[in-house]
Amino acid sequence: MLLASIVTAFLLLVVVVVVYDDPLYRRVAPIAFFVHLGIGLLIVPLVSYQWDIIDFHSTAVDLLEGTPTDASEKVVAFSTFQAFLYLLFEPSVEILIVFNSLLAVLVAIPASSLTNHLYPSVNGTNAVTIFVLFLPLPAFFTSVPMRDAFVLVLTFTALALVVRCVLETSIRSATLAVPLVGLIYLVRTEIALLLVLAALGGVGTRLLARTVDRRFDWRDASVALLCATLGSVLFGRYFPLETLNDQREIRSGGNAVYLEGLAYDSWLDVALSIPITSIHFQFAPFPLHVDSPIHFAAGAYNVIVMVLFVSAVRSLHRRETKTVVTSILVFTYVGGIVGYGLFSSNFGTTTRHRVLFDFLLVIVAAPVLTRWYRSLLERIGDRPHEQNDEHEQNNEAGELNARLEIGSQHPDDAHHGERKDE
C-alpha cells in the first residue's frame, strides 16, 4: 500500500504540474517530492524525537475504528484528514509522510503568487520556488508525519486569496478564503486569527490610502496601532495569562529550553517581554544553546534565517512594492513572531512552528534571492552571459517605465520611494 500511495501522490503532482505550467516548477517539483519523501521515510525515523506523531496516529486510528478519543479538538481536526488517508490506503504513518511530501511541494505555488503581487517589477519567482522547496530545516519538518505541511499549504493558499481579495475586491477569492481560514481555525486557531488580523490590516491600508491626499506608507502609525490593538484583544481572548504560563511550562521540558523560568504575572509583563521573546522565537538556538548535533544543525540553519531576514528588510526598503500586499505580509509576520514568541520556550518546537515565517522572509527577500539565483546560473554556465545581460537590460527598462508611471498610479498600488536594487 505504501507503493500505491506514492504512485497516487506522484500522479496528483503530475496533474498539478501540468495545470500550473511553470517551466522551473515542472522540473524541480518531482525532485523535491522525492527529496521530502526520502527525508520522511529514511531520516525522520532515525531522529530520537517523537514530537506528537503517536498522538496524531492513535487519534486517526481511533476515528477510523469509531473508538471514543480524548484528544483535543485541534488534534481531532487534523487526525480526521489523516484517518481519511488511512481509509484509502492503510493505517501507517508512512502514508502521511507520502502525502505530506506532496503538500510540502505545493506550498511553492501560492508563495510564488504572493511574490508576484508584492513585487510587480521582479521578473520571475524561480528563486522563491527553489528556497521554499529545498530549505533544509523546513524540508525536514514538512516531511515529519504531523500537521505542519497541511497547515502550511492551507495558510499560504488562504494568504494568497486574501491578497487577491483585498487588491482586486474579488468576491470569488473571498468565497474561497473564508472556508480555508475556517479550516485553519480548527487545526491551528492562532494562525487563523493571524490571517484575519492581516486581512483587516490590508483593508485598513487600502481604505486610508484612498481617503488621504498623499501616498500611503505601510508604516503609518494609525493602521499599525489599530491592528496592534485588535491583535492584542484577540490574543488576550484566546490566550489568557494562565494559558500563556501553562504553555510555556509545557514546553519547558528537555534540553532545548530557552528563557527558562520566564512567567507572566500581568499583561505589563507580557508587553515588556515581547522584544526578547520575539527575537528568541525567530533566531534561537543561539551558540550558547547548542549542546547536541541536532542543536548544531538548527543553529547552522539560523545563519540562513538571519541572511533571509536582512535580505527581506533590504528588499522592502529598496524595491517598489504593492503597499497593500506589504502590509498584509508584514502584519502576518510581526503578529506571528510576537504571538508565538510569547508562549514558546523550547527551540525544538520553535524551529518547527516558525517555518511559516521563514517562508514569508523568503517571499519578501525575493529581489535579493533572484539576483543571487541569476548570478549562480551565470557562473555555472546554465545561462549565457549575453542572454543574462539582455534580460537585465529589459528588466531595468521595465523598472524605469514603472517609475515614470508612478505618478499616475493609485496611492495604494505602490510603495513610495523606490530605489534601485543592489
Phi, psi and omega in degrees: 000332177298315179298320179297321179292322179295316179297316180299312180297320181293321178296321175298320178295321178300318178298315179298316181299319180293317182289318183291321172056052172249123187304312181293314180301323179299326181279319190264339182300313177299323177297314180298322179301313182286332174295311177299319180297316178297319178298315183292320185274331187251322187266315182305317179297340181277345181279137185289335181290141178253343183049228180248025183302312182295321180299312179296318182296311182295323178294319178297319178295318178299317178296320181295324182268357181076021180273136177302143181231146178256017179291159179292164181298323180294318179294317179298321182300312179285323182297337175296316175297317179297320178296325177297317176297320178297323179295321181286328186237269178203154181285079181219139180296339178297329178295318178294324177301317181300311184281336170296323178298321177294312182297321180298324180288329182288339182302329183297336183290304176294332177297319178294321178298317178297321179297316179298321179287325183287316184239085181299333185272352179276122185270103176099151180235025183300320181296318178298317178301313181298314182294317180295323183282329192235006173303130193298306184292316173301322178298324179291309186291328177285350176266347177291137183286068173224203190264004188298311181296320179300312181293320181298313183292324176294317184294313181289328175294315178296320180296318178296322178291321177298317179299313179296321181297314182288319182291316189251003187049050186272114178294322180298316179296319179296320180297325179279326184289321185301308179295328177295316178296322177298320178293319177297324179301323180290327185266315180221090185305317185296326180287323177298316178297323179296320178293321177297316179299316180295321179296316178296322176297319178295318178296316179298320178300314182291319180296315180294325179295333180276341187255358178241150184268062178192168176284134184271133177258133183298345179274005181307130189296327185295312180292318180298317180293319179298314180292322178296320179294312179297318178298320179296319179296313179297317181296315180294330179291318184264340181228075178295171184305318181299318179294317179302312180295322178296317181294320178295321180292321178299322183273003186270009178273168177083192184251021180242029184276143171229158183050045183297136179092353179292128178218156183250120177264342180204170178289340173294320176300320179298312182298318182290335183274349186305312182301313185287321179290325179293317179297317179295320180298317184281330190237355176289150007276144173272166185309322181289345178278342190283120176215021177202162179302323180292320177297321179296319179298317178295320178294321178295321178296329181297337174298318177298317181299318179296319177297318178297320181297311180297317180296323179294315179297316180295322180295316178297324183286327191254345185246152175292132178227163168277120189300319181297316180294320177302313182297319181297314182289321180292318177297322178296314183293307184296314178300324181291312183288331176291311182296309180295325181298328184293326181247010176264138179216012182221116186284352170294317176280324183300315182298333178280318182290334185269006177304319177306316185280333172296319178292326175297321176297321178300315181297313183291331180273012186308316181301315180293315181297323179295319178298316178296320182297315180293322178297320179295317179298321179295320183290324181274000174082012180282347183218121182301145182298322182295320180294322179296319178299317181297319179297317181295322179295318178297320180296318179295322178296320178297320179293322178297316178299320180298319179295322181292334183266000184301321183298335181265357180279159175289147184302334182270007183269335186219147176281131185291139171087047176297142173233162181292132179292146179289000000 
